[in-house]
Amino acid sequence: MSIKNILPLFLFALVLEAHPKAFTFPMDTSGNQEIEIEADAYYSAVDYIFSITQAPIPQLDPSQESGVYSYLFTNMLLPRYALIELSVNPLPLAGTMLKEKAPNRYEKANIGSSGLNMVTALTTGFPEPWAMSYFIGNVVDLVAADSAHKVTGKGYGGALLSLGNYHILDNHLIPDYWAEGELKLKGSAIQPDRRMSWSFRIGGKIHTHPDIFNILYFSVKRDRVDLKEPLSWNLLNLVVRNSEIEARADIRIPRSFEVWNYFTRFFLLAGKKWPSASGNWAFSLSAGTQLQLENGYRGQLAARIPGQQWSFILRPNIVF
């Protein structure tokens, strides 16, 4: 493996990951319409948020993490806001382009005879390259108590419908019109000394490609950086602060009660952050694995997966 084969992809990830991720632009003085731009190496989006009531967007303190979750969950079925989103997954898309346009360079990123590939490790974890989404539910502005009412992020809780026309399998783009519906809590906040994001989802996805099975899934993700918190071995620091966890399980929509035989994909990622002595930046390293089973596919697509396929995941990051 030559580092020059993956260096452009690695630098692309750092450039997007190392800068602020969310920008909000109010469209009126009442706070009933906003445009939000989110930039991230793995998920970037442009959102148009608008009220379906006369109430302005509520404000919550992001440092009260459990309180934000509780508010969004308890008000999920009382929708007051809607959202239209265009999203793209830049690094996973770049991985598919590299494999298609420069297969020799892609193969040079193999790690010996282990079957692992560094490009795959950097890009695995997203089953589609882009999407258009429609959300209805509740939206809150995250405003720190000491920030003079400056919005530092957004929180969402409600129902989401997403549509797309491609599927990603082993860094190949597969033409496939799909629709996905889910209930979710999602949010992110960027403060001078803290970066935090979360996502809790349960939903289902249907495909028009005849060789891709429809699925049900659940997913949890939480990522937090505390730049002013020195690294220590106490439980709070190890688990709650300066840590990342993401897990997802997909299950083929069953036709019997043998549920275990219908699992199609497992995804697990865990990471840790190391704040600098200055408290101005932190180094982050997340690692994990994805198990893709042939249960999720049939025909020619299933033939690409010999029973099961393990993928190693590696996501380095620098947070400012």
C-alpha positions in Angstrom: 0.0 0.0 0.0 1.3 3.5 -0.9 0.2 6.5 1.2 0.1 8.6 -1.9 -2.9 6.6 -3.2 -5.1 7.6 -0.3 -3.6 10.9 0.7 -6.0 13.1 -1.4 -9.0 11.2 0.2 -7.5 11.6 3.6 -6.9 15.3 3.2 -10.4 15.8 1.8 -11.8 14.2 5.0 -9.7 16.4 7.2 -10.6 19.7 5.4 -14.3 19.1 5.9 -14.1 17.6 9.3 -11.8 20.2 10.8 -14.0 23.3 10.2 -17.4 24.3 11.7 -20.2 22.2 10.4 -23.4 24.2 10.6 -24.4 27.7 9.4 -27.9 29.1 9.9 -29.4 31.9 7.9 -32.8 33.4 9.1 -35.2 34.2 6.3 -37.4 36.5 8.4 -37.4 38.4 11.6 -40.0 36.1 13.3 -37.8 33.0 13.2 -40.3 31.0 11.2 -38.1 30.4 8.2 -34.5 29.5 8.1 -31.9 28.0 5.8 -29.2 25.8 7.4 -26.0 24.5 5.7 -24.2 21.6 7.2 -20.7 20.6 5.9 -19.1 17.3 6.8 -16.9 14.8 5.1 -19.5 12.0 5.5 -22.8 13.9 5.4 -23.4 17.4 4.0 -26.8 19.1 3.5 -28.7 22.2 2.7 -32.0 22.5 4.7 -35.0 24.9 4.3 -36.9 25.0 7.6 -40.3 26.6 7.9 -43.0 26.8 10.5 -46.5 25.3 10.0 -47.7 27.3 13.0 -47.3 30.9 14.2 -44.9 30.0 17.0 -41.2 30.9 16.7 -38.6 28.2 16.9 -38.0 27.3 20.6 -34.6 27.8 22.2 -32.9 25.1 24.4 -29.5 25.0 26.2 -27.3 22.4 24.5 -25.4 21.8 27.7 -28.6 20.2 29.1 -28.2 17.2 26.8 -30.8 14.9 28.4 -33.3 17.8 28.5 -32.9 18.4 24.8 -33.5 14.7 24.0 -36.5 14.7 26.3 -38.2 17.8 24.8 -37.7 16.5 21.2 -39.0 13.0 22.0 -42.1 14.1 24.0 -43.0 16.7 21.3 -42.3 14.4 18.3 -45.9 13.7 17.5 -47.0 17.4 17.8 -45.5 18.8 14.6 -44.9 22.5 14.3 -42.2 22.6 11.6 -41.3 21.2 8.3 -38.0 20.8 6.5 -36.9 20.1 2.9 -33.3 18.9 2.6 -30.8 18.1 -0.2 -27.9 16.0 1.1 -24.8 14.3 -0.2 -22.3 11.9 1.4 -19.0 13.4 0.0 -16.4 10.8 1.2 -18.5 7.7 0.4 -19.2 9.2 -3.0 -15.5 9.9 -3.6 -14.8 6.2 -2.7 -17.1 5.0 -5.4 -15.7 7.4 -8.0 -12.1 6.3 -7.2 -13.0 2.6 -7.5 -14.7 3.3 -10.9 -12.3 5.8 -12.4 -9.0 4.6 -11.0 -9.4 0.9 -10.0 -5.6 0.3 -10.1 -5.0 3.1 -7.6 -7.9 1.8 -5.5 -6.4 -1.7 -5.4 -3.0 -0.3 -4.4 -4.6 0.8 -1.1 -5.0 -2.9 -0.2 -3.2 -3.8 3.1 -1.1 -6.7 2.1 -3.1 -10.0 1.7 -5.4 -9.1 4.7 -8.3 -8.4 2.4 -8.6 -4.9 3.9 -8.5 -1.7 1.9 -7.7 1.7 3.3 -10.0 3.6 0.9 -12.8 1.2 1.9 -11.9 1.8 5.6 -12.3 5.6 5.1 -15.5 5.5 3.1 -17.6 2.6 4.4 -20.8 3.2 6.4 -23.3 4.9 4.1 -25.6 2.9 1.8 -26.4 5.8 -0.6 -24.5 8.7 -2.2 -27.2 11.4 -1.9 -30.8 12.0 -1.1 -33.8 14.4 -1.0 -35.6 14.4 2.3 -38.9 15.8 3.7 -39.3 16.2 7.5 -42.2 17.1 9.7 -42.0 17.5 13.4 -40.3 19.8 15.9 -37.2 22.0 15.5 -35.3 23.7 18.3 -32.5 26.3 18.2 -29.7 25.3 20.6 -28.6 28.4 22.4 -25.9 28.3 25.2 -26.9 30.2 28.3 -23.8 32.4 28.1 -23.9 33.1 24.3 -26.2 36.2 24.3 -28.9 34.2 22.4 -26.5 33.2 19.6 -27.7 30.0 17.9 -25.0 27.3 18.1 -26.9 24.5 16.5 -30.2 22.8 15.8 -32.2 19.9 17.1 -34.9 17.9 15.3 -37.5 15.3 16.3 -40.2 13.9 14.0 -40.8 11.8 10.9 -38.6 11.9 7.8 -39.2 10.6 4.3 -36.0 10.3 2.1 -35.8 9.5 -1.6 -32.8 8.6 -3.8 -31.8 6.8 -7.0 -28.6 5.0 -6.2 -27.3 2.4 -3.7 -23.7 1.8 -2.6 -22.5 -1.8 -2.3 -18.7 -2.4 -1.8 -18.0 1.1 -3.2 -20.0 0.4 -6.3 -22.9 2.7 -7.4 -26.0 0.5 -8.1 -28.9 2.2 -9.9 -31.8 1.9 -7.5 -34.8 4.1 -6.8 -35.5 3.8 -3.1 -37.7 5.4 -0.4 -36.9 5.5 3.3 -39.2 6.5 6.2 -38.1 6.9 9.8 -38.8 8.4 13.2 -35.7 10.3 14.4 -34.1 12.6 16.9 -31.1 14.5 15.4 -29.1 17.5 16.3 -25.7 19.3 16.5 -24.2 22.2 18.4 -20.9 24.0 17.9 -19.7 26.1 20.9 -16.2 27.6 21.5 -15.2 24.7 23.8 -17.5 22.0 22.8 -18.8 20.2 19.6 -21.7 17.8 19.9 -23.9 15.8 17.6 -26.4 13.0 17.9 -28.9 10.9 15.9 -31.4 8.3 17.1 -33.4 6.6 14.3 -35.8 3.7 13.7 -37.2 3.2 10.2 -37.6 1.1 7.1 -36.4 1.3 3.5 -37.9 -0.1 0.2 -35.9 -0.6 -3.0 -37.0 -0.9 -6.6 -33.9 -2.9 -7.6 -35.0 -6.5 -7.8 -31.8 -7.8 -6.1 -32.0 -5.6 -3.0 -34.3 -6.6 -0.2 -36.4 -4.1 1.7 -35.2 -3.6 5.3 -36.1 -2.4 8.8 -33.4 -0.8 10.9 -32.4 1.0 14.0 -29.5 3.3 14.5 -27.8 5.4 17.3 -25.0 7.9 17.1 -23.5 10.4 19.5 -20.3 12.4 19.1 -18.9 14.9 21.6 -15.7 16.9 21.9 -14.8 18.9 25.0 -11.8 21.0 24.0 -11.2 22.4 27.5 -11.6 19.1 29.3 -8.1 17.4 29.8 -8.0 13.7 29.1 -8.4 11.5 32.2 -9.4 8.0 33.0 -12.5 8.7 35.1 -15.7 7.1 33.8 -17.4 10.4 32.9 -14.5 11.5 30.7 -14.1 8.1 29.0 -17.8 7.5 28.2 -19.6 10.9 28.0 -16.9 13.4 27.1 -14.6 13.4 24.2 -16.1 10.2 22.8 -18.0 8.9 19.8 -20.3 5.9 19.4 -22.3 4.8 16.4 -24.2 1.6 15.8 -26.7 0.4 13.3 -28.4 -2.9 12.6 -30.5 -3.7 9.4 -33.0 -6.5 9.2 -34.7 -7.8 6.0 -38.4 -7.5 6.4 -39.2 -11.0 7.7 -41.8 -13.4 6.4 -41.5 -15.7 9.4 -40.5 -15.5 13.0 -36.9 -16.6 12.4 -35.7 -13.0 12.8 -32.0 -13.7 13.3 -31.8 -15.3 9.8 -32.9 -12.0 8.3 -30.2 -9.7 9.6 -28.5 -8.1 6.7 -26.0 -5.6 8.1 -24.3 -4.6 11.3 -22.3 -1.4 11.8 -20.3 -0.4 14.9 -18.0 2.6 15.3 -16.3 3.9 18.5 -13.9 6.8 18.9 -11.9 8.9 21.3 -10.8 12.6 21.3 -7.5 13.9 22.6 -7.7 17.7 23.4 -4.5 19.7 22.9 -2.8 21.3 25.9 -3.9 24.7 24.6 -7.6 23.6 24.4 -7.9 25.0 20.9 -8.0 21.7 19.0 -8.3 18.0 19.5 -7.2 14.9 17.6 -9.9 12.3 17.0 -9.6 8.7 15.9 -12.6 6.4 15.4 -12.5 2.8 14.3 -15.0 0.1 13.9 -16.3 -2.6 11.6 -19.2 -3.3 9.2 -20.6 -6.8 8.6 -22.5 -7.0 5.3 -24.4 -10.3 4.9 -25.6 -11.8 1.6 -29.1 -11.9 3.2 -29.6 -8.3 2.1 -29.2 -9.2 -1.6 -30.0 -11.8 -4.2 -29.0 -12.6 -7.7 -25.9 -11.0 -9.1 -25.5 -8.6 -6.1 -25.6 -11.4 -3.6 -22.8 -13.1 -5.7 -20.5 -10.2 -4.8 -20.8 -11.1 -1.1 -19.5 -14.6 -0.4 -21.7 -15.3 2.6 -20.5 -12.3 4.6 -18.2 -9.4 4.1 -16.3 -7.7 6.9 -15.1 -4.1 6.4 -12.7 -2.2 8.6 -13.6 1.4 9.3 -11.1 4.2 10.1 -12.0 7.9 10.6 -9.2 10.3 11.7 -10.2 13.8 12.4 -8.8 17.1 13.7 -11.4 19.3 15.5 -10.8 23.1 16.0 
